[in-house]
Amino acid sequence: MVTNLDHSWGVRLATFALAALAAASVAYWGLRLSAPAATLPEAAVAVAPPAPDVQAMARLLGAGPVAAPAAAPAPSASSRFALVGVLAGRDSGGGVALIALDGQPPKPYRVGAQVDAGWVLQSLGPRQARLGAALNGQAALTLEMPQRR
């Protein structure tokens, strides 16, 4: 004979097991989410080996003293500047020149602006720009635009 009492113990045990599993799951995820985030180890950085001292190696192998290489001559002013474009006023004497310095991209310079140390854009003409030490001084360098083909 099955009584109601045996049947109720099974339901109570199943309910208790489910409640225990739910509590364990909540505790697990609560601890997991509240823990500090694991940091990744820092990436290893490759260090370049130091450059060898060629003169010290030559002395070690018995070579005589090596003369220091001569310094390269400074480039001439005319090779440092390149005139790319001119927008000159016919009557005003003003305007803007596009000048590239030392192979860099060209920049606009107004008449009277300092282009480089010791060089001022003095005046503009059709397809040319005159540079000098001072605005009203003698033109030391005249830049010409390349001819159209």
C-alpha positions in Angstrom: 0.0 0.0 0.0 1.4 3.4 -1.1 0.7 6.2 1.2 0.6 9.8 0.5 3.6 10.2 2.8 6.0 8.2 0.6 5.1 10.2 -2.5 5.6 13.6 -0.8 9.2 12.7 0.2 10.2 12.2 -3.4 8.9 15.6 -4.4 10.6 17.2 -1.4 13.9 15.7 -2.3 13.6 16.7 -6.0 12.8 20.2 -5.0 15.7 20.4 -2.6 18.1 19.1 -5.2 16.9 21.6 -7.8 17.2 24.4 -5.2 20.7 23.3 -4.3 21.8 23.2 -8.0 20.3 26.7 -8.6 22.1 28.0 -5.5 25.4 26.4 -6.6 25.0 27.9 -10.1 24.3 31.4 -8.7 27.3 31.1 -6.4 29.6 29.9 -9.2 28.6 32.7 -11.7 28.7 35.3 -8.9 32.3 34.4 -8.0 33.2 34.1 -11.7 31.9 37.5 -12.6 33.1 39.3 -9.5 36.7 38.1 -9.9 39.2 40.6 -11.4 39.7 40.1 -15.2 42.7 38.0 -16.0 45.3 40.3 -17.6 47.2 39.0 -20.6 51.0 38.9 -20.2 52.8 41.7 -21.9 54.1 41.0 -25.4 57.8 40.3 -25.6 59.5 43.1 -27.5 62.4 42.1 -29.7 65.4 44.3 -29.0 67.7 45.0 -32.0 71.2 43.9 -31.4 73.6 46.9 -31.0 75.5 47.9 -34.1 79.0 46.7 -34.1 81.9 49.2 -33.8 83.6 48.8 -37.2 86.7 50.8 -36.2 87.2 48.8 -33.0 86.9 45.5 -35.0 89.4 46.8 -37.5 91.9 47.7 -34.8 91.3 44.3 -33.2 92.1 42.6 -36.4 95.3 44.6 -36.9 94.3 47.4 -39.3 95.9 50.8 -38.9 94.0 53.9 -37.9 91.2 54.8 -40.4 90.8 58.4 -41.5 87.4 59.9 -40.8 85.4 60.4 -44.0 85.3 63.9 -45.3 82.0 65.8 -44.6 79.8 66.0 -47.7 79.7 69.5 -49.1 76.6 71.5 -48.3 74.2 71.5 -51.3 74.0 74.8 -53.2 71.0 77.0 -52.6 69.7 76.6 -56.2 69.5 72.8 -55.7 67.7 73.1 -52.4 64.7 75.2 -53.8 62.3 74.1 -56.5 59.6 76.5 -57.8 56.4 74.5 -58.5 53.9 77.3 -59.1 53.4 81.1 -59.2 50.3 83.2 -58.6 51.6 86.7 -59.2 49.7 89.9 -59.2 50.4 92.0 -62.4 50.0 95.5 -60.8 50.4 94.9 -57.1 53.8 93.1 -57.1 52.4 90.7 -54.6 51.4 87.1 -54.9 52.1 83.6 -53.8 54.8 81.1 -54.9 54.7 77.3 -54.3 58.3 76.4 -53.3 59.6 72.9 -52.5 62.5 72.9 -50.1 65.0 70.0 -50.0 62.7 67.7 -51.8 59.8 68.1 -49.4 56.2 68.8 -50.6 55.8 72.4 -51.8 54.4 75.0 -49.5 52.9 78.4 -50.4 54.9 81.5 -49.5 53.7 85.2 -49.9 56.0 87.9 -51.1 58.0 89.0 -48.0 57.8 85.6 -46.3 60.8 83.8 -45.0 61.3 80.7 -47.1 64.3 79.3 -45.1 67.0 80.7 -42.8 68.4 83.7 -44.6 66.1 83.4 -47.6 63.1 85.8 -48.1 60.8 85.7 -51.1 61.4 89.1 -52.6 59.3 89.3 -55.7 57.5 87.3 -58.3 57.3 87.4 -62.0 55.7 85.2 -64.7 57.0 81.7 -64.0 59.8 82.9 -61.6 60.5 83.8 -58.0 63.4 85.9 -56.7 64.9 85.1 -53.3 67.4 87.1 -51.2 68.6 87.9 -47.7 66.2 90.9 -47.2 62.9 91.9 -48.7 64.2 95.1 -50.4 67.8 93.9 -51.0 69.5 92.5 -54.1 68.0 89.2 -55.4 70.6 86.4 -54.7 68.7 83.6 -56.4 66.1 83.5 -59.2 64.0 80.3 -59.3 62.4 79.4 -62.7 59.5 77.1 -63.3 60.3 74.1 -65.6 59.2 74.7 -69.2 56.0 73.0 -70.4 56.4 70.3 -72.9 
